[in-house]
């Protein structure tokens, strides 16, 4: 919003008189711009916790651990060799668990 510094300034009396009318106008504008949304249409896209998912199938392709990966002995996640912090009793530990 550009400000015109050459425009005459309003005094305190003008600000008090205009502000009530401006506030009423702004309040009416805000209520007029509210969007009416059908609650049933909005709720159809949501899954509720505890919903019955027994009919759903999950297809995930599992890739075996690669030669440049290791399984952390602390968090049991598979990490790339670059994330190896150290080995404790011959067991690898990732940089996340070491920190």
TINULUM-697082 format. One record per residue: residue number from 1; residue in one letter; y, z, x of N, C-alpha, C, O in turn. Coordinates in nm, 3 decimals. Each point is the difference from the previous one (the first is absolute). Last residue first. Example, Ala and Ser with C-alpha at 12.3 -4.5 7.8 and 13.67 -1.06 7.14 Angstrom:
BEGIN
- 2; s; -0.225; 0.708; 1.285; 0.119; 0.006; 0.082; 0.109; 0.073; -0.077; 0.111; 0.017; 0.051
- 1; a; -0.683; -0.024; -0.022; 0.119; 0.000; -0.089; 0.120; 0.000; 0.090; -0.002; 0.066; 0.104
This chain:
BEGIN
- 99; x; -3.939; 1.804; 2.444; 0.142; 0.039; -0.004; 0.020; 0.120; -0.078; 0.113; 0.047; -0.013
- 98; x; -0.537; -0.270; 0.058; 0.035; 0.066; 0.124; 0.140; 0.057; -0.004; 0.030; 0.097; 0.069
- 97; x; -0.211; -0.365; -0.424; -0.060; 0.134; -0.001; 0.036; 0.079; 0.126; 0.001; 0.123; -0.003
- 96; x; 0.152; -0.570; -0.031; 0.054; 0.074; -0.115; -0.054; 0.143; -0.004; 0.074; 0.094; -0.029
- 95; x; -0.235; -0.410; 0.351; 0.132; 0.053; 0.036; 0.064; 0.078; -0.116; 0.081; 0.089; 0.024
- 94; x; -0.625; -0.112; 0.017; 0.111; -0.094; -0.014; 0.133; 0.067; 0.033; 0.008; 0.123; 0.006
- 93; x; -0.519; -0.026; 0.183; 0.101; 0.060; -0.087; 0.118; -0.096; -0.001; 0.048; -0.042; 0.105
- 92; x; -0.624; 0.044; 0.042; 0.137; -0.053; 0.003; 0.092; 0.070; -0.101; -0.043; 0.036; -0.110
- 91; x; -0.395; 0.165; 0.385; 0.038; -0.047; -0.132; 0.145; -0.049; 0.003; 0.087; 0.073; 0.046
- 90; x; -0.324; 0.145; 0.324; -0.057; -0.133; -0.023; 0.032; -0.059; -0.136; -0.046; -0.109; -0.032
- 89; x; 0.229; 0.528; 0.170; -0.147; 0.013; 0.003; -0.067; -0.133; -0.034; -0.100; -0.003; -0.071
- 88; x; 0.563; -0.080; 0.003; -0.032; 0.142; 0.009; -0.151; 0.015; -0.016; -0.055; -0.028; -0.106
- 87; x; 0.450; -0.373; 0.236; -0.135; 0.030; -0.047; -0.028; 0.146; 0.025; 0.023; 0.050; 0.109
- 86; x; 0.462; -0.338; -0.210; -0.089; 0.056; 0.101; -0.139; 0.016; -0.061; -0.020; -0.022; -0.120
- 85; x; 0.369; -0.254; -0.080; 0.080; 0.095; 0.077; -0.082; 0.057; 0.114; 0.043; -0.002; 0.116
- 84; x; -0.051; -0.474; -0.420; -0.083; 0.105; 0.058; 0.086; 0.090; 0.086; 0.061; -0.048; 0.096
- 83; x; 0.065; -0.367; -0.333; 0.040; 0.129; -0.058; -0.086; 0.116; 0.050; 0.010; 0.111; -0.052
- 82; x; -0.081; -0.577; 0.169; 0.133; 0.035; 0.050; 0.048; 0.135; -0.055; 0.096; 0.057; 0.053
- 81; x; -0.507; -0.271; -0.197; -0.013; 0.067; 0.129; 0.135; 0.044; 0.056; 0.006; 0.097; 0.075
- 80; x; -0.060; -0.137; -0.606; -0.007; -0.094; 0.112; -0.002; 0.080; 0.130; 0.051; 0.112; 0.005
- 79; x; -0.251; 0.115; -0.453; 0.127; -0.038; 0.062; -0.025; -0.105; 0.107; -0.112; -0.016; 0.048
- 78; x; -0.126; 0.301; -0.500; -0.021; -0.101; 0.102; 0.137; -0.047; 0.049; 0.084; -0.041; -0.079
- 77; x; -0.214; 0.544; -0.124; 0.053; -0.131; -0.032; -0.026; -0.095; 0.116; -0.007; 0.041; 0.115
- 76; x; -0.082; 0.451; -0.154; -0.107; -0.092; -0.038; 0.050; -0.136; -0.049; -0.069; -0.068; -0.076
- 75; x; 0.287; 0.489; 0.268; 0.033; -0.047; -0.136; -0.102; -0.100; -0.053; 0.005; -0.035; -0.118
- 74; x; -0.086; 0.248; 0.547; 0.075; 0.099; -0.076; 0.022; -0.043; -0.146; -0.030; 0.074; -0.093
- 73; x; -0.182; -0.341; 0.442; -0.089; 0.112; -0.031; 0.071; 0.109; -0.080; -0.065; 0.093; -0.047
- 72; x; 0.146; -0.649; 0.060; 0.054; 0.127; 0.047; -0.092; 0.114; -0.042; -0.048; 0.004; -0.114
- 71; x; -0.082; -0.522; 0.212; 0.012; 0.094; -0.111; 0.043; 0.134; 0.056; -0.067; 0.058; 0.086
- 70; x; 0.158; -0.588; 0.104; -0.077; 0.124; 0.012; 0.021; 0.085; -0.124; 0.098; -0.019; -0.073
- 69; x; -0.038; -0.538; 0.293; 0.036; 0.110; -0.091; -0.088; 0.122; 0.027; -0.107; -0.011; 0.059
- 68; x; 0.071; -0.451; 0.127; 0.123; 0.061; 0.051; 0.051; 0.113; -0.090; 0.117; 0.036; 0.008
- 67; x; -0.512; -0.291; -0.117; -0.022; 0.048; 0.136; 0.123; 0.071; 0.057; -0.014; 0.089; 0.084
- 66; x; -0.055; -0.087; -0.620; 0.005; -0.103; 0.104; -0.016; 0.064; 0.137; 0.005; 0.123; 0.013
- 65; x; -0.185; 0.029; -0.525; 0.090; 0.035; 0.110; -0.012; -0.103; 0.110; -0.110; -0.038; 0.039
- 64; x; -0.009; -0.138; -0.529; -0.048; 0.102; 0.094; 0.100; 0.025; 0.112; 0.086; -0.084; 0.028
- 63; x; 0.034; -0.067; -0.534; -0.016; -0.061; 0.132; -0.048; 0.108; 0.095; 0.063; 0.106; 0.008
- 62; x; -0.056; -0.202; -0.570; -0.003; 0.099; 0.107; -0.028; -0.072; 0.132; -0.099; -0.072; 0.013
- 61; x; 0.307; -0.057; -0.523; -0.076; -0.052; 0.113; 0.010; 0.099; 0.115; 0.110; 0.027; 0.049
- 60; x; -0.078; 0.036; -0.602; 0.067; 0.022; 0.127; -0.091; -0.053; 0.111; -0.119; 0.032; 0.006
- 59; x; 0.178; 0.004; -0.575; -0.059; -0.084; 0.103; 0.082; 0.014; 0.127; 0.113; -0.047; 0.007
- 58; x; -0.211; 0.309; -0.504; 0.086; -0.005; 0.116; -0.071; -0.079; 0.108; -0.109; 0.038; 0.044
- 57; x; 0.106; 0.030; -0.620; -0.073; -0.026; 0.123; 0.099; -0.013; 0.114; 0.107; -0.057; -0.016
- 56; x; -0.120; 0.307; -0.510; 0.068; -0.077; 0.103; -0.089; -0.017; 0.122; -0.074; 0.091; 0.037
- 55; x; -0.020; 0.176; -0.437; -0.027; -0.142; -0.020; 0.063; -0.088; 0.107; -0.024; -0.121; 0.002
- 54; x; 0.085; 0.600; -0.020; -0.141; -0.028; 0.025; -0.032; -0.147; -0.016; -0.097; -0.048; 0.059
- 53; x; 0.515; 0.336; -0.097; -0.006; -0.120; 0.082; -0.144; -0.040; 0.028; -0.026; -0.073; 0.096
- 52; x; 0.358; 0.407; -0.425; -0.138; -0.042; 0.021; -0.001; -0.133; 0.074; 0.038; -0.103; -0.056
- 51; x; 0.359; 0.480; 0.106; -0.042; -0.110; -0.086; -0.142; -0.042; 0.037; -0.041; 0.012; 0.116
- 50; x; 0.338; 0.332; 0.090; -0.122; 0.036; -0.071; -0.048; -0.109; -0.094; -0.090; 0.024; -0.081
- 49; x; 0.595; -0.047; 0.188; -0.097; 0.069; 0.085; -0.121; 0.042; -0.083; 0.015; 0.044; -0.114
- 48; x; 0.261; -0.477; -0.039; 0.011; 0.144; -0.004; -0.102; 0.064; 0.094; -0.109; -0.055; 0.018
- 47; x; 0.370; -0.436; -0.015; -0.131; 0.063; -0.004; 0.020; 0.150; 0.002; 0.071; 0.051; 0.087
- 46; x; 0.273; -0.473; -0.258; -0.028; 0.118; 0.081; -0.142; 0.049; -0.019; -0.053; 0.000; -0.112
- 45; x; 0.284; -0.371; -0.125; -0.027; -0.035; 0.138; -0.039; 0.118; 0.088; -0.036; -0.020; 0.116
- 44; x; 0.168; 0.051; -0.587; -0.125; -0.073; 0.011; -0.037; -0.031; 0.145; -0.119; -0.014; 0.030
- 43; x; 0.534; 0.230; -0.188; -0.113; 0.087; 0.029; -0.131; -0.075; 0.019; -0.094; 0.056; 0.056
- 42; x; 0.506; -0.276; -0.183; 0.014; 0.055; 0.134; -0.121; 0.083; 0.040; -0.039; 0.000; 0.117
- 41; x; 0.066; -0.171; -0.555; -0.017; -0.110; 0.094; 0.008; 0.051; 0.144; -0.075; -0.046; 0.086
- 40; x; 0.160; 0.351; -0.432; -0.142; -0.037; 0.000; -0.026; -0.115; 0.097; -0.104; -0.002; 0.066
- 39; x; 0.551; 0.158; -0.136; -0.082; 0.095; 0.075; -0.146; -0.041; 0.005; -0.067; 0.021; 0.101
- 38; x; 0.515; -0.332; -0.134; -0.108; 0.044; -0.087; -0.095; 0.088; 0.081; -0.057; -0.046; 0.099
- 37; x; 0.591; -0.017; -0.011; -0.131; -0.043; 0.046; -0.106; 0.058; -0.093; 0.004; 0.117; -0.037
- 36; x; 0.565; -0.214; 0.104; -0.103; 0.051; -0.090; -0.134; -0.057; 0.044; -0.016; -0.121; 0.010
- 35; x; 0.483; 0.219; 0.277; -0.102; -0.097; -0.035; -0.102; 0.067; -0.091; -0.054; 0.105; 0.033
- 34; x; 0.608; -0.020; 0.070; -0.135; 0.056; 0.007; -0.101; -0.102; -0.052; 0.025; -0.070; -0.098
- 33; x; 0.468; 0.031; 0.108; -0.082; -0.072; 0.097; -0.140; 0.056; 0.013; -0.078; -0.051; 0.080
- 32; x; 0.415; 0.246; -0.365; -0.022; -0.137; -0.048; -0.091; -0.077; 0.095; -0.068; -0.093; -0.043
- 31; x; 0.216; 0.531; 0.146; -0.099; 0.005; -0.108; -0.032; -0.139; -0.051; -0.110; -0.024; -0.048
- 30; x; 0.444; 0.067; 0.380; -0.130; 0.041; 0.054; -0.107; 0.003; -0.108; -0.114; -0.041; 0.024
- 29; x; 0.565; -0.047; -0.145; -0.057; -0.112; 0.074; -0.139; 0.034; 0.052; -0.090; -0.084; -0.004
- 28; x; 0.343; 0.421; -0.211; -0.045; -0.100; -0.097; -0.065; -0.119; 0.070; -0.097; -0.056; -0.051
- 27; x; 0.295; 0.385; 0.320; -0.117; 0.056; -0.066; -0.057; -0.099; -0.100; -0.122; -0.017; -0.008
- 26; x; 0.525; -0.094; 0.222; -0.113; -0.009; 0.093; -0.129; 0.053; -0.064; -0.108; -0.056; 0.019
- 25; x; 0.513; 0.099; -0.259; -0.039; -0.141; 0.010; -0.121; -0.017; 0.091; -0.091; -0.077; -0.031
- 24; x; 0.282; 0.504; -0.005; -0.063; -0.037; -0.127; -0.049; -0.144; 0.005; -0.109; -0.030; -0.048
- 23; x; 0.355; 0.183; 0.416; -0.132; 0.064; -0.005; -0.073; -0.036; -0.129; -0.120; -0.026; 0.002
- 22; x; 0.566; -0.118; 0.048; -0.090; -0.072; 0.090; -0.141; 0.058; -0.003; -0.098; -0.075; 0.000
- 21; x; 0.436; 0.295; -0.240; -0.033; -0.127; -0.064; -0.097; -0.081; 0.087; -0.092; -0.063; -0.051
- 20; x; 0.252; 0.462; 0.230; -0.082; 0.030; -0.117; -0.043; -0.129; -0.068; -0.117; -0.016; -0.037
- 19; x; 0.416; -0.010; 0.409; -0.138; 0.033; 0.039; -0.088; 0.029; -0.122; -0.118; -0.035; 0.002
- 18; x; 0.600; -0.061; -0.015; -0.089; -0.115; 0.010; -0.146; 0.040; 0.021; -0.091; -0.069; -0.046
- 17; x; 0.433; 0.403; 0.028; -0.003; -0.073; -0.127; -0.100; -0.114; 0.004; -0.074; -0.022; -0.096
- 16; x; 0.153; 0.279; 0.491; -0.062; 0.084; -0.103; -0.014; -0.075; -0.132; -0.101; 0.016; -0.068
- 15; x; 0.328; -0.226; 0.430; -0.142; 0.013; 0.030; -0.072; 0.080; -0.108; -0.111; -0.035; -0.040
- 14; x; 0.583; -0.009; 0.023; -0.066; -0.126; -0.034; -0.152; 0.010; 0.023; -0.078; -0.052; -0.079
- 13; x; 0.344; 0.417; 0.208; 0.001; -0.013; -0.146; -0.072; -0.127; -0.043; -0.076; 0.002; -0.097
- 12; x; 0.141; 0.085; 0.564; -0.102; 0.086; -0.059; -0.006; -0.013; -0.152; -0.108; 0.008; -0.058
- 11; x; 0.295; -0.436; 0.314; 0.023; 0.143; 0.022; -0.106; 0.080; -0.075; -0.086; -0.058; -0.066
- 10; x; 0.048; -0.452; 0.290; 0.014; 0.076; -0.123; 0.027; 0.146; 0.034; -0.052; 0.051; 0.099
- 9; x; 0.190; -0.500; 0.203; -0.100; 0.105; -0.022; 0.028; 0.073; -0.129; 0.115; 0.012; -0.043
- 8; x; -0.004; -0.544; 0.199; 0.056; 0.134; -0.023; -0.111; 0.099; -0.032; -0.097; -0.032; -0.069
- 7; x; -0.003; -0.387; 0.392; 0.015; 0.028; -0.143; 0.059; 0.139; -0.018; -0.027; 0.089; 0.081
- 6; x; -0.105; -0.288; 0.345; 0.138; -0.022; -0.040; 0.025; 0.033; -0.147; 0.115; 0.005; -0.043
- 5; x; -0.549; 0.004; 0.265; 0.081; 0.112; 0.047; 0.146; -0.013; -0.038; 0.076; 0.096; 0.011
- 4; x; -0.563; -0.266; -0.205; 0.135; -0.053; 0.020; 0.090; 0.117; 0.036; 0.036; 0.081; -0.085
- 3; x; -0.589; -0.174; 0.132; 0.106; 0.093; -0.036; 0.134; -0.064; 0.030; 0.022; -0.049; 0.111
- 2; x; -0.567; -0.118; -0.226; 0.121; -0.013; 0.080; 0.105; 0.097; -0.051; 0.010; 0.025; -0.121
- 1; x; -0.564; -0.012; 0.106; 0.117; 0.000; -0.085; 0.123; 0.000; 0.089; 0.016; 0.088; 0.085
